[in-house]
């Protein structure tokens, strides 16, 4: 394998690296504010949710 063949994929790898680094990820503050807004909307639209809100217990569920 010579130097030319080793660098053959370099531009593509650099493009993929830049694309992956530029992806916006949600911060903890974003997730917290979005979840609170969703809860407020749910409580406003559903009387049963408003009744259950006083008994709420937060939890996180991660799905792999």
N, C-alpha and C positions, 0 to 999 in steps of 0.2 A: 504494500500500500504506500503510495507516494504522497507528498504534501498536497498536491492538487486534489486528489480524491478525498483526503481528510477534510479539506475546507469546502467541499462540494455542498454540504448541508448547512454550513454556517449561516448564510442569510435567512434560511427558513427557520432555523432554531432561534435566531435573534428576533425574528418577527413574532414567533410564538411566545417567547419570553416577554416581550414588550406588551403583547396583547393580554397575557395572563396578569401582568403587574398592573395594568390599567383598569382591570375589572373593579368596579365599586362594590365594596362589601358593607353591609349594614353594621353600624356600631351599636354598642349596648344602649346608648341614649336613644338612637333611632328606634330600636326594637321596643324599648320601654314606652316611648311616647306613642308609638303606633298601637301597642297593646292596650294602653289606657284609653286611647281614642276609640278603639274597637269596643271596649267594655262599656264606655259611656253611650255609644250608639246602640249597643245591644240592650242596655238598661232602658234607654229612652223608647225603644220600639217594642219591648216585650215586658209586660208587667210581671210575669213569672221570673224573669231574670232579675228584675228589681228586688223581688222578694228574696231571691237566693243570694243576692249580692252581700247582704249582711252576714251570711254564713260562708263566704268564700274563703278558700285557702289556695294560695298560688302554687303552681307546680310547673315544671318544664318537662316536655316529652321530646326526646330526640329519636328520630327514626333513621336507621342506617339502611 
